[in-house]
Amino acid sequence: MVENKFFPEIHGNFGFGCMRLPMQDKEVDHEQFIKMIDAFIASGLNYFDTAHGYIDGKSETAIAKCLSARYDRSQFLLTNKLTDPYFNKQEDIRPFFENQLKWCGVEYFDFYLMHAQNKDNYKKFQACKAYETAFELKKEGKIKHVGLSFHDKAEVLDMILADHPEVEIVQIQFNYVDYEDASVESRKVYEVCEKHNKPVIVMEPVKGGSLVNLPEEADKVFRDLGDKSNASYAIRFAASFPSMAMVLSGMSNMEQMEDNLSFMKDFEPLTDEEMGAVARVTGIFKNLNLIPCTSCRYCIEENHCPKNIRIPDMFSAMNAHEAFHDWNSGMYYDLVSGSDNGKASDCIKCGKCEKVCPQHLPIRDLLDKVAGTFDK
């Protein structure tokens, strides 16, 4: 297993992201989650990541039951986050933090991140002295390391790290498709982290599954290399950069867990041949003009669309229609827009979804496009 050169308490460089857990009837499948946790820890790894907004709070309580209650605290590291909707003034932060400890069944967090920082919500974190409060909690032993997760332009991160040089680690969206993307700026954001000497945690290395279920032309590029999974190239690409302390994967079944462990337990960087294949696949993606939604679900789980439109599922159906000419996409669209859910054409243009979208997508315009395809 690769030694973590930034934080010796972290085993390896691969973490279990708990945003997309196995589900059964809208509840976390505890039995399957336990099996995945056991396999992860048995492999020698120990880093888990959550936030209160993940699965409407069910991620934290599942961690309490399936991880914290079953393993000694020395056997795992746990990251949690302070998220914008859950505080309005500095006095709100400590009670929320204490509840997070209870919900997760722990007495401290190994890492605590200022969540989804961008130019707009950073003003609120500053006004509420969120960073200062987190470092006070660190002095009290309730947090081991303070960091931030980030979704904005590189210049904004540069400003934040200049304001708060005490920040110990930065979590960024980083994958081969977003590396040179003008809206995400993965490369530029990564370079800002290097400029400020901050270790990096990677989120969305497979872009919400988009880099696993590839279009046929892209899939063939990797198949011609051998029998490694598409996820292996994406995750190893992200982990191959020198300032990466950790790459997270949001795994939702044992098959994904076993595949990821097969190449990250004993990590090796991409070879020159593999890097060339990644470049070709990136070029193919650039020509598809897909909606770059990662299915984080912030638009509907943290903000609750007033028309109950399942926005990420709509975009998934649209991408299937565009990239794969999927005959089933129309039926899937009908399924996710049925019953009590709204259709894309039901959008009232309130813009609440766009304010919380980490990808800064023009969701209202995109829903018009979806409606034009399916709501005929």
Residue pairs with C-beta under 8 A, 6 or more apart in sequence:
1 11
1 12
1 44
1 45
1 265
1 266
1 267
2 12
2 13
2 266
2 267
4 10
4 11
4 12
4 13
4 245
4 246
5 245
6 169
6 199
6 245
7 145
7 169
7 199
7 245
9 77
9 110
9 144
10 46
10 47
10 77
10 245
10 246
11 44
11 45
11 46
11 47
12 44
12 45
12 47
12 264
12 265
12 267
13 239
13 244
13 245
13 246
13 247
13 264
13 267
14 45
14 47
14 235
14 239
14 246
14 247
14 249
14 260
14 261
14 264
14 265
14 267
15 45
15 47
15 48
15 49
15 79
15 201
15 246
15 247
15 248
15 249
16 36
16 37
16 40
16 45
16 47
16 48
16 49
16 248
16 249
16 251
17 49
17 203
17 248
17 249
17 250
17 251
18 48
18 49
18 50
18 54
18 59
18 62
18 63
18 250
19 49
19 50
19 51
19 54
19 55
19 59
19 250
19 296
20 250
20 251
20 252
20 295
21 28
21 29
21 33
21 55
21 58
21 59
21 62
21 252
22 28
22 29
22 32
22 33
22 36
22 252
22 253
23 29
23 55
23 252
24 32
27 58
28 55
28 58
28 59
28 62
30 62
30 65
30 66
32 253
32 254
33 62
33 66
34 66
34 70
35 254
36 251
36 253
36 254
36 257
37 66
37 67
37 70
37 71
39 254
39 257
39 258
39 261
40 257
40 261
41 71
41 75
41 76
43 261
43 265
44 265
45 261
45 264
45 265
46 75
46 76
46 77
47 76
47 77
47 79
47 246
48 63
48 67
48 76
48 77
48 78
48 79
49 78
49 79
49 201
49 248
50 59
50 60
50 63
50 78
50 79
50 80
50 81
50 104
51 59
51 80
51 81
51 83
51 115
52 60
52 80
52 81
52 83
52 86
52 96
52 100
52 103
53 83
53 85
53 298
53 301
53 302
54 60
55 62
55 301
56 301
57 103
60 80
60 100
60 103
60 104
61 103
61 104
63 78
63 104
63 105
64 103
64 104
64 105
64 106
65 105
67 76
67 78
67 105
68 78
68 104
68 105
68 106
69 105
73 106
73 107
77 110
77 111
78 104
78 106
78 109
78 110
78 111
79 109
79 110
79 111
79 112
79 113
80 100
80 104
80 109
80 111
80 112
80 113
81 112
81 113
81 114
81 115
81 116
81 149
82 93
82 96
82 97
82 112
82 113
82 114
82 115
82 125
82 130
82 134
83 115
83 116
83 302
84 115
84 116
84 121
84 124
84 125
84 356
85 302
85 303
86 92
86 96
87 93
87 96
87 128
87 130
88 128
89 128
90 128
90 129
90 130
90 133
92 128
93 128
93 130
93 133
94 133
94 137
97 112
97 137
97 142
100 109
101 107
101 108
101 109
101 142
107 142
108 141
108 142
108 143
108 144
109 142
109 143
109 144
110 144
110 145
111 143
111 144
111 145
111 146
111 147
111 169
112 134
112 137
112 138
112 143
112 145
112 146
112 147
113 146
113 147
113 148
113 149
113 169
113 171
114 125
114 130
114 131
114 134
114 146
114 147
114 148
114 149
115 148
115 149
116 149
116 150
116 151
116 298
116 358
117 125
117 148
117 149
117 150
117 151
117 152
117 156
117 157
117 160
118 150
118 151
118 152
118 156
118 358
119 152
119 153
119 156
120 355
122 156
122 160
124 130
125 131
126 163
131 146
131 164
131 166
131 167
134 143
134 146
135 146
135 166
137 143
138 144
138 145
138 146
145 168
145 169
146 166
146 167
146 168
147 167
147 168
147 169
147 170
147 171
147 201
148 160
148 164
148 167
148 170
148 171
149 170
149 171
149 172
149 201
149 203
150 156
150 157
150 160
150 170
150 171
150 172
150 173
150 189
151 173
151 358
151 359
151 360
152 360
153 185
153 188
153 189
154 185
154 188
154 189
154 191
154 192
157 170
157 172
157 189
157 192
157 193
158 192
158 195
158 196
160 167
161 167
161 170
161 192
161 193
161 196
161 198
162 196
165 196
167 198
168 198
168 199
169 198
169 199
169 200
169 201
169 245
170 193
170 198
170 199
170 200
170 201
171 200
171 201
171 202
171 203
171 248
172 186
172 189
172 190
172 193
172 200
172 201
172 202
172 203
173 184
173 186
173 189
173 202
173 203
173 204
173 294
173 358
174 186
174 189
174 190
174 200
174 202
174 203
174 204
174 205
174 238
174 241
174 244
175 186
175 202
175 204
175 205
175 206
175 207
175 211
175 234
175 237
175 238
176 211
176 233
176 234
176 237
176 238
176 278
176 279
176 281
176 282
177 207
177 210
177 211
177 282
177 285
177 286
177 292
178 184
178 186
178 204
178 207
178 292
179 186
179 187
179 282
180 186
180 187
181 292
183 292
183 359
183 360
184 292
184 359
190 200
190 241
190 243
193 199
193 200
193 243
194 243
198 243
199 243
199 244
199 245
200 241
200 243
200 244
200 245
200 246
201 244
201 245
201 246
201 247
201 248
202 238
202 239
202 244
202 246
202 247
202 248
203 248
204 294
205 211
205 234
205 235
205 237
205 238
205 239
205 247
205 248
205 249
206 212
206 230
206 231
206 234
206 235
206 249
207 234
207 292
207 294
208 293
208 294
208 295
208 296
209 295
210 290
210 292
210 294
210 319
211 230
211 231
211 233
211 234
212 229
212 230
212 231
212 234
213 230
214 222
214 230
214 281
215 284
215 285
215 288
215 323
215 324
216 324
217 284
218 281
218 284
218 285
219 230
221 277
221 280
221 281
221 284
222 228
222 230
222 233
222 277
222 281
224 277
225 273
225 274
225 277
228 263
229 259
229 263
231 249
231 256
231 259
231 260
232 259
232 260
232 262
232 263
233 270
233 274
233 277
233 278
233 281
235 247
235 249
235 260
235 263
235 264
236 263
236 264
236 267
236 268
236 269
236 270
236 274
237 270
237 275
237 278
238 244
238 247
239 247
239 264
239 267
239 269
240 269
240 270
247 264
249 256
249 260
251 257
251 260
270 278
288 322
288 323
289 322
290 319
290 322
290 323
291 315
291 318
291 319
291 361
291 366
292 359
292 361
293 311
293 312
293 315
293 316
293 319
293 359
293 361
294 358
294 359
295 312
295 315
295 316
296 312
296 358
297 312
298 356
298 357
298 358
299 305
299 311
299 312
299 352
299 353
299 354
299 356
299 357
299 363
300 309
300 310
300 311
300 312
300 353
302 356
303 352
303 353
303 355
303 356
305 311
305 342
305 352
305 353
306 348
306 350
306 352
307 342
307 346
307 347
307 348
308 340
308 341
308 342
309 337
309 341
309 342
309 343
309 344
309 346
309 347
309 367
310 336
310 337
310 341
311 353
311 363
311 367
313 332
313 336
314 333
314 336
314 337
314 344
314 367
314 370
315 366
315 370
316 332
317 329
317 330
317 332
317 333
317 336
317 370
317 374
318 329
318 333
318 366
318 369
318 370
318 373
318 374
320 326
320 328
320 329
320 332
321 329
321 330
321 373
330 374
333 370
333 374
334 374
337 343
337 344
337 374
343 371
343 374
343 375
344 367
344 368
344 370
344 371
344 374
344 375
345 367
345 371
345 375
347 364
347 367
347 368
347 371
349 364
351 364
353 363
353 364
354 360
354 361
354 362
354 363
354 364
357 363
